């Protein structure tokens, strides 16, 4: 499995709109086992994105999907920056299939 955890900052006051766009653009992503958008309780402009994919190639391919590209295009003006980005190798967990 392939995992990503990232924290991004919305432009001031736009976190809810950015979260809605990110959540709307995640349907039908082959190989995506989990995609979670979370508010940072300590920062009113920050979101955490946690993703689990069957492999890195599926994640890379998802970036070419029309719905994902459209979501990225809509979200870009609302993103002030990326604070952190961590690659992980998920071992399993509730809701994730284990081979």
C-alpha positions in Angstrom: 0.0 0.0 0.0 1.0 3.6 -0.5 0.0 6.4 1.9 0.2 10.2 1.9 -0.5 12.6 4.8 -0.5 16.3 4.0 -1.4 19.6 5.7 -2.5 22.4 3.5 -3.5 25.9 4.3 -6.5 27.6 2.7 -6.5 31.3 1.9 -8.0 33.1 4.9 -11.6 32.3 5.5 -11.9 29.7 2.7 -11.2 26.4 4.5 -14.8 25.2 4.2 -15.0 25.9 0.5 -11.7 24.2 -0.1 -12.7 21.2 1.9 -16.0 20.9 -0.1 -14.1 21.0 -3.4 -11.6 18.4 -2.2 -14.4 16.1 -1.0 -16.4 16.5 -4.2 -13.5 15.6 -6.5 -12.7 12.2 -4.9 -15.3 9.9 -6.5 -14.3 7.0 -8.7 -10.6 7.0 -8.1 -9.4 3.5 -9.0 -7.0 2.1 -6.4 -8.0 4.6 -3.7 -8.7 2.7 -0.5 -9.1 5.8 1.8 -9.3 9.6 1.3 -10.0 11.7 4.3 -10.2 15.5 4.5 -10.0 16.8 8.1 -10.1 20.2 9.7 -7.1 21.2 11.8 -8.8 22.1 15.2 -5.9 24.5 16.1 -5.8 26.4 12.8 -8.9 27.8 11.2 -7.3 27.8 7.7 -5.7 24.4 7.7 -6.8 21.0 6.4 -5.2 17.6 6.8 -5.5 15.1 3.8 -4.9 11.4 4.6 -4.8 9.0 1.6 -4.3 5.3 1.2 -3.8 3.8 -2.2 -3.2 0.2 -3.4 0.1 1.5 -4.9 1.9 4.6 -5.9 1.0 4.2 -9.6 -2.7 4.4 -8.8 -2.2 7.6 -6.9 -0.1 9.1 -9.8 -2.8 7.9 -12.4 -5.5 9.6 -10.3 -4.0 13.0 -11.0 -5.0 12.6 -14.7 -8.6 11.8 -14.0 -11.0 14.5 -15.3 -12.8 14.9 -12.0 -9.5 15.2 -10.1 -8.1 17.7 -12.5 -11.2 19.8 -12.3 -11.1 19.7 -8.5 -7.4 20.7 -8.5 -8.2 23.6 -10.9 -11.1 24.8 -8.7 -9.1 24.4 -5.5 -5.9 26.0 -6.6 -7.0 29.7 -6.0 -8.1 28.8 -2.5 -4.8 27.1 -1.5 -2.3 29.4 0.4 0.3 26.7 0.7 1.4 23.3 1.8 2.8 23.0 5.3 3.9 19.3 5.2 3.7 16.2 3.1 4.7 12.8 4.3 4.8 9.5 2.4 3.8 6.4 4.4 3.5 2.7 3.9 0.2 1.6 5.5 0.3 -1.8 7.0 -3.5 -2.1 7.4 -6.2 -1.0 9.6 -10.0 -0.8 10.0 -11.5 -0.4 6.6 -8.4 -1.4 4.7 -8.1 -4.7 2.9 -5.0 -6.7 3.9 -3.2 -8.9 1.4 
